[in-house]
Amino acid sequence: MKAIFKLLAVVFLGMFIYAIYVQLNDPDATLWYAIYGVAALASILFIMNKLPFSIAVILFLGYIIGCALFWPEQYEGLSLGEGDIKNIEEGREAVGLLITAGIMMIYAFGVKTNK
């Protein structure tokens, strides 16, 4: 089970690094560098068995709160050309935070079960 969690963390680390990379053209790129950079750091710490359970839970809560704050007034999906670009962009950001929160929850579970 421990090996599966580590493999998932390596995959998530790659995804977070890619998420950082694709923010290059974003007007608020610095914010997203920090958001996904913290998630990448948490992945590295998890892989090294250095991520405390409390930090994983705090990150989970932070990303959930971020998802709620970024959620658009009217959710119109994630595809361009199907609605208001602002709603779609906010929806994408919120879903990204929701996915990241889920990953932090997996890390918290992994830390708790692997002790």
DSSP file (Angstrom, degrees, kcal/mol; ACC not computed):
  #  RESIDUE AA STRUCTURE BP1 BP2  ACC     N-H-->O    O-->H-N    N-H-->O    O-->H-N    TCO  KAPPA ALPHA  PHI   PSI    X-CA   Y-CA   Z-CA
    1    1 A M     >        0   0    0      0, 0.0     4,-2.0     0, 0.0     5,-0.2   0.000 360.0 360.0 360.0 -39.2    0.0    0.0    0.0
    2    2 A K  H  >  +     0   0    0      1,-0.2     4,-2.1     2,-0.2     5,-0.2   0.886 360.0  52.5 -61.6 -39.6    2.9    2.4    0.8
    3    3 A A  H  > S+     0   0    0      1,-0.2     4,-2.4     2,-0.2    -1,-0.2   0.867 106.7  53.0 -65.5 -36.6    4.4    1.9   -2.6
    4    4 A I  H  > S+     0   0    0      2,-0.2     4,-2.6     1,-0.2    -1,-0.2   0.922 108.9  49.2 -64.6 -44.2    1.0    2.7   -4.3
    5    5 A F  H  X S+     0   0    0     -4,-2.0     4,-2.3     1,-0.2    -2,-0.2   0.909 112.1  48.7 -61.5 -41.6    0.8    6.0   -2.3
    6    6 A K  H  X S+     0   0    0     -4,-2.1     4,-2.1     2,-0.2    -2,-0.2   0.909 110.6  50.3 -66.1 -41.1    4.4    6.9   -3.3
    7    7 A L  H  X S+     0   0    0     -4,-2.4     4,-2.2     1,-0.2    -2,-0.2   0.927 111.0  49.1 -62.0 -44.4    3.7    6.1   -7.0
    8    8 A L  H  X S+     0   0    0     -4,-2.6     4,-3.0     1,-0.2    -2,-0.2   0.906 109.4  52.9 -60.0 -41.4    0.6    8.3   -6.9
    9    9 A A  H  X S+     0   0    0     -4,-2.3     4,-2.5     2,-0.2    -1,-0.2   0.875 107.6  50.8 -64.1 -37.1    2.7   11.1   -5.2
   10   10 A V  H  X S+     0   0    0     -4,-2.1     4,-2.0     2,-0.2    -1,-0.2   0.921 112.2  47.1 -65.3 -42.8    5.3   10.9   -8.0
   11   11 A V  H  X S+     0   0    0     -4,-2.2     4,-2.0     2,-0.2    -2,-0.2   0.934 113.7  47.7 -62.8 -46.3    2.5   11.2  -10.6
   12   12 A F  H  X S+     0   0    0     -4,-3.0     4,-2.8     1,-0.2     5,-0.2   0.883 107.7  56.2 -63.5 -38.4    0.9   14.1   -8.8
   13   13 A L  H  X S+     0   0    0     -4,-2.5     4,-2.4     1,-0.2    -1,-0.2   0.933 108.2  48.1 -58.1 -46.3    4.3   15.8   -8.4
   14   14 A G  H  X S+     0   0    0     -4,-2.0     4,-2.1     1,-0.2    -1,-0.2   0.889 111.5  50.3 -60.7 -39.5    4.6   15.7  -12.2
   15   15 A M  H  X S+     0   0    0     -4,-2.0     4,-2.5     2,-0.2    -2,-0.2   0.896 110.2  49.3 -67.6 -39.8    1.1   17.0  -12.7
   16   16 A F  H  X S+     0   0    0     -4,-2.8     4,-2.2     2,-0.2    -2,-0.2   0.899 110.2  50.8 -66.7 -39.2    1.8   19.9  -10.3
   17   17 A I  H  X S+     0   0    0     -4,-2.4     4,-2.1    -5,-0.2    -2,-0.2   0.911 111.8  48.0 -63.5 -40.8    5.0   20.8  -12.1
   18   18 A Y  H  X S+     0   0    0     -4,-2.1     4,-2.3     2,-0.2    -2,-0.2   0.904 108.8  54.0 -64.5 -40.7    3.1   20.8  -15.4
   19   19 A A  H  < S+     0   0    0     -4,-2.5     4,-0.4     1,-0.2    -2,-0.2   0.881 108.4  50.0 -61.5 -38.0    0.4   23.0  -13.8
   20   20 A I  H >< S+     0   0    0     -4,-2.2     3,-1.2     1,-0.2    -1,-0.2   0.933 109.7  51.7 -63.6 -45.2    3.1   25.5  -12.8
   21   21 A Y  H >< S+     0   0    0     -4,-2.1     3,-1.5     1,-0.3    -2,-0.2   0.898 105.1  53.7 -59.7 -43.9    4.5   25.4  -16.3
   22   22 A V  T 3< S+     0   0    0     -4,-2.3     3,-0.5     1,-0.3    -1,-0.3   0.538  93.0  73.9 -74.8  -3.5    1.1   26.1  -18.0
   23   23 A Q  T X   +     0   0    0     -3,-1.2     3,-1.9    -4,-0.4    -1,-0.3   0.479  64.6 103.1 -83.0  -1.5    0.6   29.2  -15.9
   24   24 A L  T <  S+     0   0    0     -3,-1.5    -1,-0.2     1,-0.3     5,-0.1   0.827  86.2  38.6 -52.0 -38.5    3.2   31.2  -17.8
   25   25 A N  T 3  S+     0   0    0     -3,-0.5    -1,-0.3     4,-0.1    -2,-0.1   0.411  89.9 114.7 -94.6   1.5    0.6   33.1  -19.8
   26   26 A D    X   -     0   0    0     -3,-1.9     3,-1.4     1,-0.1     4,-0.1  -0.522  67.0-136.4 -76.0 136.9   -1.8   33.6  -16.9
   27   27 A P  T 3  S+     0   0    0      0, 0.0     3,-0.2     0, 0.0    -1,-0.1   0.832 108.1  38.3 -61.6 -31.5   -2.3   37.2  -15.8
   28   28 A D  T >> S+     0   0    0      1,-0.2     4,-1.4     2,-0.1     3,-0.6  -0.275  77.0 140.9-111.1  46.4   -2.1   36.1  -12.1
   29   29 A A  H <>  +     0   0    0     -3,-1.4     4,-2.7     1,-0.2     5,-0.2   0.835  62.9  61.7 -59.1 -37.6    0.6   33.5  -12.7
   30   30 A T  H 3> S+     0   0    0      1,-0.2     4,-2.0    -3,-0.2    -1,-0.2   0.900 102.8  51.0 -60.1 -41.2    2.5   34.3   -9.5
   31   31 A L  H <> S+     0   0    0     -3,-0.6     4,-2.4     1,-0.2    -1,-0.2   0.925 113.4  44.5 -60.0 -45.1   -0.5   33.3   -7.4
   32   32 A W  H  X S+     0   0    0     -4,-1.4     4,-2.5     2,-0.2     5,-0.3   0.805 107.5  58.2 -75.1 -29.4   -0.8   30.0   -9.2
   33   33 A Y  H  X S+     0   0    0     -4,-2.7     4,-2.1     2,-0.2    -1,-0.2   0.936 111.4  43.9 -58.7 -45.1    2.9   29.3   -9.1
   34   34 A A  H  X S+     0   0    0     -4,-2.0     4,-2.4    -5,-0.2    -2,-0.2   0.927 113.5  50.1 -66.2 -45.1    2.6   29.5   -5.3
   35   35 A I  H  X S+     0   0    0     -4,-2.4     4,-1.4     1,-0.2    -2,-0.2   0.948 120.6  33.5 -60.6 -51.1   -0.6   27.4   -5.1
   36   36 A Y  H  X S+     0   0    0     -4,-2.5     4,-2.2     2,-0.2    -1,-0.2   0.769 114.3  60.3 -79.6 -24.4    0.8   24.6   -7.3
   37   37 A G  H  X S+     0   0    0     -4,-2.1     4,-2.5    -5,-0.3    -2,-0.2   0.904 104.8  48.9 -65.9 -41.3    4.3   25.0   -5.9
   38   38 A V  H  X S+     0   0    0     -4,-2.4     4,-2.5     2,-0.2    -2,-0.2   0.907 111.3  50.2 -63.2 -41.3    3.1   24.3   -2.4
   39   39 A A  H  X S+     0   0    0     -4,-1.4     4,-2.0    -5,-0.2    -2,-0.2   0.893 110.5  49.5 -64.6 -38.9    1.3   21.3   -3.7
   40   40 A A  H  X S+     0   0    0     -4,-2.2     4,-2.3     2,-0.2    -2,-0.2   0.915 110.8  50.0 -65.3 -42.1    4.5   20.1   -5.4
   41   41 A L  H  X S+     0   0    0     -4,-2.5     4,-2.7     1,-0.2    -2,-0.2   0.908 109.0  51.7 -62.2 -41.7    6.5   20.6   -2.2
   42   42 A A  H  X S+     0   0    0     -4,-2.5     4,-2.4     1,-0.2    -1,-0.2   0.885 108.6  52.2 -61.4 -37.8    3.9   18.6   -0.3
   43   43 A S  H  X S+     0   0    0     -4,-2.0     4,-2.6     2,-0.2    -2,-0.2   0.925 109.7  48.0 -63.2 -44.7    4.3   15.9   -2.9
   44   44 A I  H  X S+     0   0    0     -4,-2.3     4,-2.0     1,-0.2    -2,-0.2   0.932 112.8  48.5 -61.7 -45.4    8.0   15.8   -2.4
   45   45 A L  H  <>S+     0   0    0     -4,-2.7     5,-3.3     1,-0.2     6,-0.8   0.888 111.1  50.9 -62.5 -38.8    7.7   15.8    1.4
   46   46 A F  H ><5S+     0   0    0     -4,-2.4     3,-1.6     4,-0.2    -1,-0.2   0.929 108.9  50.7 -63.5 -45.0    5.1   12.9    1.1
   47   47 A I  H 3<5S+     0   0    0     -4,-2.6    -1,-0.2     1,-0.3    -2,-0.2   0.873 112.5  47.2 -60.1 -37.0    7.5   10.9   -1.1
   48   48 A M  T 3<5S-     0   0    0     -4,-2.0    -1,-0.3    -5,-0.2    -2,-0.2   0.362 114.4-117.8 -86.4   5.5   10.3   11.5    1.5
   49   49 A N  T < 5S+     0   0    0     -3,-1.6    -3,-0.2    -4,-0.2    -2,-0.1   0.835  87.1 111.6  60.0  35.0    8.0   10.5    4.4
   50   50 A K      < +     0   0    0     -5,-3.3    -4,-0.2    -6,-0.2    -5,-0.1   0.324  36.5 110.5-117.7   3.7    8.4   14.0    5.8
   51   51 A L        -     0   0    0     -6,-0.8     2,-0.1    -8,-0.1    -9,-0.0  -0.729  63.7-137.8 -85.2 114.4    4.9   15.4    5.3
   52   52 A P     >  -     0   0    0      0, 0.0     4,-2.0     0, 0.0     3,-0.2  -0.422  13.0-125.9 -70.0 146.6    3.2   15.8    8.7
   53   53 A F  H  > S+     0   0    0      1,-0.2     4,-2.2     2,-0.2     5,-0.2   0.903 110.0  55.5 -55.9 -43.8   -0.5   14.7    8.9
   54   54 A S  H  > S+     0   0    0      1,-0.2     4,-2.5     2,-0.2    -1,-0.2   0.872 106.9  49.5 -62.4 -37.7   -1.5   18.1   10.3
   55   55 A I  H  > S+     0   0    0     -3,-0.2     4,-2.7     2,-0.2    -1,-0.2   0.902 109.2  52.0 -68.3 -40.4    0.1   20.0    7.3
   56   56 A A  H  X S+     0   0    0     -4,-2.0     4,-2.3     2,-0.2    -2,-0.2   0.903 112.2  46.4 -61.5 -40.7   -1.7   17.7    4.9
   57   57 A V  H  X S+     0   0    0     -4,-2.2     4,-2.6     2,-0.2    -2,-0.2   0.914 111.9  50.3 -68.4 -42.8   -5.0   18.4    6.6
   58   58 A I  H  X S+     0   0    0     -4,-2.5     4,-2.6     2,-0.2    -2,-0.2   0.915 112.0  47.9 -61.7 -42.7   -4.3   22.2    6.7
   59   59 A L  H  X S+     0   0    0     -4,-2.7     4,-2.7     2,-0.2     5,-0.2   0.915 109.8  53.1 -63.7 -42.6   -3.5   22.1    3.0
   60   60 A F  H  X S+     0   0    0     -4,-2.3     4,-2.1    -5,-0.2    -2,-0.2   0.947 112.2  44.7 -55.5 -49.6   -6.6   20.1    2.3
   61   61 A L  H  X S+     0   0    0     -4,-2.6     4,-2.6     1,-0.2    -2,-0.2   0.895 112.3  52.3 -64.0 -40.3   -8.7   22.7    4.1
   62   62 A G  H  X S+     0   0    0     -4,-2.6     4,-2.4     1,-0.2    -1,-0.2   0.908 110.8  46.5 -62.5 -42.4   -6.9   25.6    2.4
   63   63 A Y  H  X S+     0   0    0     -4,-2.7     4,-2.2     2,-0.2    -1,-0.2   0.851 111.7  51.5 -70.8 -33.3   -7.5   24.2   -1.1
   64   64 A I  H  X S+     0   0    0     -4,-2.1     4,-2.1    -5,-0.2    -2,-0.2   0.930 111.7  46.9 -65.9 -44.6  -11.2   23.5   -0.3
   65   65 A I  H  X S+     0   0    0     -4,-2.6     4,-2.3     1,-0.2    -2,-0.2   0.919 111.4  52.1 -62.9 -42.6  -11.6   27.1    0.9
   66   66 A G  H  X S+     0   0    0     -4,-2.4     4,-2.3     1,-0.2    -1,-0.2   0.894 106.9  53.2 -59.3 -40.4   -9.8   28.3   -2.2
   67   67 A C  H  X S+     0   0    0     -4,-2.2     4,-1.2     1,-0.2    -1,-0.2   0.922 109.7  47.8 -59.8 -44.8  -12.2   26.3   -4.3
   68   68 A A  H  < S+     0   0    0     -4,-2.1    -2,-0.2     1,-0.2    -1,-0.2   0.889 112.9  48.8 -64.2 -39.3  -15.1   27.9   -2.7
   69   69 A L  H  < S+     0   0    0     -4,-2.3    -1,-0.2     1,-0.2    -2,-0.2   0.858 115.7  42.4 -70.3 -35.2  -13.6   31.4   -3.1
   70   70 A F  H  < S+     0   0    0     -4,-2.3    24,-0.3    -5,-0.2    -1,-0.2   0.591  83.0 120.6 -87.5 -10.8  -12.8   30.9   -6.8
   71   71 A W     <  -     0   0    0     -4,-1.2    20,-0.1    -5,-0.2    19,-0.0  -0.311  68.0-117.0 -58.6 131.3  -16.1   29.2   -7.7
   72   72 A P        -     0   0    0      0, 0.0     3,-0.3     0, 0.0    -1,-0.1  -0.245  14.0-117.5 -70.1 157.6  -17.8   31.3  -10.4
   73   73 A E  S    S+     0   0    0      1,-0.3     2,-0.4     2,-0.0    -2,-0.1   0.892 109.5  22.6 -59.1 -39.0  -21.2   32.9   -9.8
   74   74 A Q  S    S-     0   0    0      0, 0.0     2,-0.4     0, 0.0    -1,-0.3  -0.954  84.4-138.8-132.1 113.9  -22.6   30.7  -12.6
   75   75 A Y        +     0   0    0     -2,-0.4    13,-0.1    -3,-0.3     3,-0.1  -0.580  26.6 171.0 -74.2 124.8  -20.7   27.5  -13.5
   76   76 A E        -     0   0    0      1,-0.5     3,-0.2    -2,-0.4     2,-0.1   0.093  48.4 -98.6-122.9  20.8  -20.6   27.1  -17.3
   77   77 A G        -     0   0    0      1,-0.2    -1,-0.5    10,-0.1    14,-0.2  -0.446  36.1 -83.9  94.2-169.4  -18.3   24.2  -17.7
   78   78 A L  S    S+     0   0    0     -2,-0.1     2,-0.4    13,-0.1    -1,-0.2   0.454  89.2  98.4-118.8  -6.2  -14.6   24.1  -18.5
   79   79 A S  S >  S-     0   0    0     -3,-0.2     3,-1.0     1,-0.1     4,-0.1  -0.689  71.3-121.0 -93.4 137.1  -14.5   24.3  -22.3
   80   80 A L  T 3  S+     0   0    0     -2,-0.4     4,-0.1     1,-0.2    -2,-0.1  -0.390  93.7  33.7 -69.0 150.1  -13.9   27.5  -24.1
   81   81 A G  T 3  S+     0   0    0      2,-0.3    -1,-0.2    -2,-0.1     3,-0.1   0.455  95.0  89.9  86.6   1.3  -16.5   28.7  -26.5
   82   82 A E  S <  S-     0   0    0     -3,-1.0     2,-0.3     1,-0.1    -2,-0.1   0.373  98.6 -28.2-111.0   4.6  -19.4   27.4  -24.5
   83   83 A G  S    S-     0   0    0     -4,-0.1    -2,-0.3    -6,-0.0     2,-0.3  -0.965 100.7 -15.2 175.9-162.9  -20.1   30.4  -22.2
   84   84 A D     >  -     0   0    0     -2,-0.3     4,-2.2     1,-0.1     3,-0.2  -0.492  52.5-140.8 -67.8 126.0  -18.6   33.5  -20.5
   85   85 A I  H  > S+     0   0    0     -2,-0.3     4,-2.7     1,-0.2     5,-0.2   0.841 100.4  55.5 -59.7 -35.8  -14.8   33.2  -20.5
   86   86 A K  H  > S+     0   0    0      2,-0.2     4,-2.5     1,-0.2    -1,-0.2   0.925 109.4  45.7 -64.9 -44.1  -14.6   34.7  -17.0
   87   87 A N  H  > S+     0   0    0     -3,-0.2     4,-2.3     2,-0.2    -2,-0.2   0.891 113.9  49.4 -64.6 -39.6  -17.0   32.0  -15.6
   88   88 A I  H  X S+     0   0    0     -4,-2.2     4,-2.5     2,-0.2    -2,-0.2   0.923 111.7  48.1 -67.1 -43.6  -15.1   29.3  -17.4
   89   89 A E  H  X S+     0   0    0     -4,-2.7     4,-2.4     2,-0.2    -2,-0.2   0.925 113.8  46.7 -63.2 -45.0  -11.7   30.5  -16.2
   90   90 A E  H  X S+     0   0    0     -4,-2.5     4,-2.6     1,-0.2    -1,-0.2   0.881 111.6  52.7 -64.2 -37.1  -13.0   30.8  -12.6
   91   91 A G  H  X S+     0   0    0     -4,-2.3     4,-2.5    -5,-0.2    -2,-0.2   0.910 109.4  48.5 -63.6 -42.4  -14.5   27.3  -13.0
   92   92 A R  H  X S+     0   0    0     -4,-2.5     4,-2.4     2,-0.2    -2,-0.2   0.919 112.5  48.2 -62.9 -44.0  -11.2   25.8  -14.2
   93   93 A E  H  X S+     0   0    0     -4,-2.4     4,-2.0     2,-0.2    -2,-0.2   0.921 112.9  48.1 -63.0 -43.5   -9.3   27.5  -11.3
   94   94 A A  H  X S+     0   0    0     -4,-2.6     4,-2.2   -24,-0.3    -2,-0.2   0.907 111.9  48.7 -65.0 -42.1  -11.9   26.2   -8.8
   95   95 A V  H  X S+     0   0    0     -4,-2.5     4,-2.7     2,-0.2    -1,-0.2   0.889 108.9  54.1 -66.6 -38.0  -11.8   22.7  -10.1
   96   96 A G  H  X S+     0   0    0     -4,-2.4     4,-2.2     1,-0.2    -1,-0.2   0.903 110.4  46.6 -60.1 -41.1   -8.0   22.7  -10.1
   97   97 A L  H  X S+     0   0    0     -4,-2.0     4,-2.4     2,-0.2    -2,-0.2   0.869 110.9  52.6 -68.3 -36.6   -8.2   23.6   -6.4
   98   98 A L  H  X S+     0   0    0     -4,-2.2     4,-2.2     2,-0.2    -2,-0.2   0.916 110.3  47.3 -65.3 -43.1  -10.8   21.0   -5.7
   99   99 A I  H  X S+     0   0    0     -4,-2.7     4,-2.0     2,-0.2    -2,-0.2   0.922 112.2  50.2 -63.0 -43.6   -8.6   18.3   -7.4
  100  100 A T  H  X S+     0   0    0     -4,-2.2     4,-2.3     1,-0.2    -2,-0.2   0.887 108.1  53.1 -63.4 -39.0   -5.6   19.5   -5.4
  101  101 A A  H  X S+     0   0    0     -4,-2.4     4,-2.0     1,-0.2    -1,-0.2   0.917 107.7  51.7 -60.6 -42.7   -7.6   19.4   -2.2
  102  102 A G  H  X S+     0   0    0     -4,-2.2     4,-2.0     1,-0.2    -2,-0.2   0.887 108.5  50.6 -61.0 -39.1   -8.5   15.8   -3.0
  103  103 A I  H  X S+     0   0    0     -4,-2.0     4,-2.4     2,-0.2    -1,-0.2   0.902 108.6  51.5 -66.3 -40.3   -4.8   14.9   -3.5
  104  104 A M  H  X S+     0   0    0     -4,-2.3     4,-2.5     1,-0.2    -1,-0.2   0.859 108.0  53.0 -64.2 -33.8   -4.0   16.5   -0.1
  105  105 A M  H  X S+     0   0    0     -4,-2.0     4,-2.5     2,-0.2    -1,-0.2   0.900 108.1  50.3 -66.1 -40.2   -6.7   14.4    1.4
  106  106 A I  H  X S+     0   0    0     -4,-2.0     4,-2.9     2,-0.2    -2,-0.2   0.913 110.4  50.1 -62.1 -42.8   -5.1   11.3   -0.1
  107  107 A Y  H  X S+     0   0    0     -4,-2.4     4,-2.9     2,-0.2     5,-0.2   0.922 109.8  50.1 -61.9 -43.9   -1.8   12.4    1.3
  108  108 A A  H  X S+     0   0    0     -4,-2.5     4,-2.3     1,-0.2    -2,-0.2   0.926 113.0  46.7 -60.9 -43.7   -3.3   12.8    4.8
  109  109 A F  H  X S+     0   0    0     -4,-2.5     4,-2.6     1,-0.2     5,-0.2   0.919 112.7  50.4 -62.0 -43.6   -4.8    9.4    4.5
  110  110 A G  H  X S+     0   0    0     -4,-2.9     4,-1.7     1,-0.2    -2,-0.2   0.891 110.5  48.4 -63.1 -41.0   -1.5    8.0    3.3
  111  111 A V  H  < S+     0   0    0     -4,-2.9     4,-0.2     1,-0.2    -1,-0.2   0.926 114.3  46.9 -63.8 -43.7    0.4    9.6    6.2
  112  112 A K  H >< S+     0   0    0     -4,-2.3     3,-0.7    -5,-0.2    -2,-0.2   0.892 116.8  41.6 -66.5 -40.8   -2.1    8.3    8.7
  113  113 A T  H 3< S+     0   0    0     -4,-2.6    -1,-0.2     1,-0.2    -2,-0.2   0.723 109.7  57.7 -82.4 -21.2   -2.2    4.7    7.4
  114  114 A N  T 3<        0   0    0     -4,-1.7    -1,-0.2    -5,-0.2    -2,-0.2   0.332 360.0 360.0 -93.6   9.2    1.5    4.3    6.7
  115  115 A K    <         0   0    0     -3,-0.7    -1,-0.2    -4,-0.2    -2,-0.1   0.455 360.0 360.0 -92.1 360.0    2.6    5.0   10.3
